[in-house]
Amino acid sequence: MKRLLFVCSQNRLRSPTAEQVFSRRDGVECASAGLYDSADEPLSGELLDWADIVFVMEHAHKTRMAARFRAHLKGKHIVCLDIPDKYTFMDPALVRLLEAKVGPYLRRP
């Protein structure tokens, strides 16, 4: 079972969409979080410890996460998806983009 964590800024649009899309897949557990304290689900060390792969939506998220949670990132596979904050929740274009960018990581052993 692969445990995927999706991270964006507020955990309101991009990362919850990714969580919903990929949680339907066999062999996958998903969670999502936001980097800001005002996020619907703020990122925590516990979530990072739980995850096998961490997907961030932007390079700035990776930088901010590394500064705040360095101890929890040792040995973690972190992938930047380069998805800008211009989509609504479950936007079909966002879903297609997520499937194209995340899908290859789910096919790997």
VEXDREN-2710 file (C-alpha; in Angstrom, 1 decimal):
% VEXDREN-2710
k/r/px/py/pz
1/MET/0.0/0.0/0.0
2/LYS/1.4/3.4/-1.0
3/ARG/0.7/6.3/1.2
4/LEU/0.5/9.6/-0.7
5/LEU/0.4/13.0/0.8
6/PHE/-0.6/16.0/-1.3
7/VAL/0.4/19.5/-0.1
8/CYS/-0.6/23.0/-1.3
9/SER/-1.0/26.3/0.5
10/GLN/-4.5/26.2/2.1
11/ASN/-5.7/22.7/1.5
12/ARG/-8.9/23.9/-0.1
13/LEU/-8.5/23.3/-3.9
14/ARG/-5.5/21.5/-5.4
15/SER/-4.5/19.0/-2.7
16/PRO/-8.0/18.0/-1.6
17/THR/-8.8/17.4/-5.3
18/ALA/-5.7/15.1/-5.6
19/GLU/-6.7/13.3/-2.4
20/GLN/-10.2/12.6/-3.7
21/VAL/-9.0/11.5/-7.1
22/PHE/-6.3/9.1/-6.0
23/SER/-8.0/7.8/-2.9
24/ARG/-10.3/5.8/-5.2
25/ARG/-7.3/3.8/-6.5
26/ASP/-6.5/0.3/-5.2
27/GLY/-3.3/0.0/-3.2
28/VAL/-3.2/3.7/-2.3
29/GLU/-4.0/5.6/0.8
30/CYS/-4.2/9.4/0.5
31/ALA/-4.1/12.5/2.7
32/SER/-3.8/16.2/2.0
33/ALA/-2.7/19.2/3.9
34/GLY/-1.8/22.9/3.6
35/LEU/1.3/24.7/4.6
36/TYR/-0.4/27.7/6.1
37/ASP/-1.7/27.7/9.7
38/SER/-5.0/28.8/8.3
39/ALA/-5.2/25.7/6.0
40/ASP/-8.3/23.5/6.3
41/GLU/-5.9/20.7/7.4
42/PRO/-2.5/22.1/8.4
43/LEU/0.6/20.1/7.5
44/SER/2.2/18.3/10.5
45/GLY/5.2/16.2/11.2
46/GLU/2.9/13.2/11.8
47/LEU/1.4/13.4/8.3
48/LEU/4.9/13.6/6.8
49/ASP/6.1/10.6/8.9
50/TRP/3.0/8.7/7.6
51/ALA/3.6/9.4/3.9
52/ASP/5.7/7.3/1.5
53/ILE/5.6/10.0/-1.2
54/VAL/4.9/13.7/-0.7
55/PHE/3.6/15.7/-3.7
56/VAL/3.8/19.5/-3.5
57/MET/2.0/21.7/-6.0
58/GLU/4.7/24.3/-6.3
59/HIS/8.5/24.7/-5.7
60/ALA/7.8/27.3/-3.0
61/HIS/5.8/24.6/-1.1
62/LYS/8.9/22.4/-1.1
63/THR/11.1/25.1/0.1
64/ARG/8.7/26.2/2.9
65/MET/8.1/22.6/3.9
66/ALA/11.9/21.9/4.1
67/ALA/12.4/24.9/6.3
68/ARG/9.6/24.0/8.7
69/PHE/9.8/20.2/8.8
70/ARG/13.4/19.2/7.9
71/ALA/13.6/16.5/10.5
72/HIS/10.5/14.8/9.1
73/LEU/11.8/14.8/5.5
74/LYS/14.8/12.5/5.8
75/GLY/14.5/9.8/3.3
76/LYS/11.2/11.1/1.9
77/HIS/10.5/11.0/-1.8
78/ILE/9.2/14.6/-2.5
79/VAL/7.8/15.4/-5.9
80/CYS/7.0/18.9/-7.2
81/LEU/4.0/18.8/-9.6
82/ASP/4.3/22.4/-10.8
83/ILE/0.6/23.0/-10.7
84/PRO/-0.3/26.7/-10.2
85/ASP/-3.1/27.9/-8.0
86/LYS/-5.6/28.7/-10.7
87/TYR/-8.0/25.8/-10.5
88/THR/-11.2/25.2/-8.6
89/PHE/-11.9/22.1/-6.5
90/MET/-12.4/19.0/-8.8
91/ASP/-11.9/21.2/-11.9
92/PRO/-11.7/18.7/-14.8
93/ALA/-8.5/20.3/-16.2
94/LEU/-6.9/19.9/-12.7
95/VAL/-8.0/16.3/-12.5
96/ARG/-6.4/15.5/-15.9
97/LEU/-3.2/17.3/-15.0
98/LEU/-3.0/15.4/-11.7
99/GLU/-3.6/12.1/-13.3
100/ALA/-0.9/12.8/-15.9
101/LYS/1.7/13.9/-13.4
102/VAL/1.0/11.6/-10.4
103/GLY/0.0/8.5/-12.4
104/PRO/3.5/7.4/-13.3
105/TYR/4.5/7.3/-9.6
106/LEU/1.7/4.9/-8.9
107/ARG/2.8/2.4/-11.6
108/ARG/6.3/2.2/-10.0
109/PRO/7.0/-0.7/-7.6
END
